[in-house]
């Protein structure tokens, strides 16, 4: 059973605020990922990490940033939220690059 | 670049009927293939995966999928659908070692399944 957690589950925030979406996993996975998903659409990879102090941008350009100081923790930060950032953000982890990914429940972000 | 196409945006079936969800991929070699299911407001749950070997793979909840290299397809099937199967289903392809997509998943647009009683 995969144990990957995201907080908050829902967030409504005003334009210009700084926000951090939390993602933690207890499985010791090296690989972690952030996806953005708009309603009825596919998932787009925005950031990934293959280990501590390693982060890369994904296929979809994003104004967010990530950090990986600890294996189990992969937070995503938006310095100044805008309405265009309104979306669902899904975090995932994987034990190996060629393996399946385990997903958290997601954070639904609304920027007003 | 790898890509995934799920031709059916929305499928409606009656409870007890059989189900087939289509997935076509584009990739230069045999990729890793996955089917995930997403209930409203939730993350994705892995149904099954194909890495190599037997082209018919069994998953959880009574689902199976068949990899057909000649058709670049990985269709998901279930012989008898239950009302609890109503959800959105995503096909995904993962790149193999040595490629630029290694370690990443590319998802299709998803197919929403509605089950009528």
Contacts between the chains, C-beta under 8 A, distances in Angstrom:
chain1	res1	chain2	res2	distance
A	4	B	43	7.9
A	6	B	43	7.9
A	31	B	103	6.4
A	33	B	104	8.0
A	33	B	105	8.0
A	40	B	9	8.0
A	40	B	109	7.9
A	40	B	110	7.3
A	40	B	112	7.7
A	41	B	109	6.4
A	41	B	110	7.5
A	42	B	4	7.9
A	42	B	90	7.0
A	42	B	107	4.4
A	42	B	108	6.0
A	42	B	109	4.7
A	42	B	110	6.1
A	43	B	44	7.7
A	43	B	90	7.2
A	43	B	105	7.9
A	43	B	107	4.5
A	45	B	104	5.9
A	45	B	105	7.4
A	48	B	103	7.4
A	48	B	104	6.9
A	50	B	103	7.0
A	58	B	104	7.4
A	59	B	104	7.4
A	59	B	106	7.9
A	90	B	43	5.8
A	90	B	44	7.0
A	92	B	43	8.0
A	92	B	44	7.8
A	94	B	103	7.7
A	97	B	97	7.5
A	97	B	102	5.6
A	97	B	103	3.3
A	98	B	32	5.9
A	98	B	51	7.3
A	98	B	94	6.5
A	98	B	96	7.1
A	98	B	97	6.6
A	98	B	102	7.3
A	98	B	103	7.2
A	100	B	34	6.0
A	100	B	46	5.2
A	100	B	49	5.3
A	101	B	46	7.9
A	101	B	105	6.1
A	102	B	46	7.3
A	103	B	36	7.7
A	103	B	43	3.7
A	103	B	44	4.3
A	103	B	45	7.4
A	104	B	43	5.2
A	105	B	41	7.8
A	105	B	42	5.7
A	105	B	43	4.6
A	106	B	41	7.5
A	106	B	42	7.0
A	106	B	43	5.2
A	108	B	41	7.4
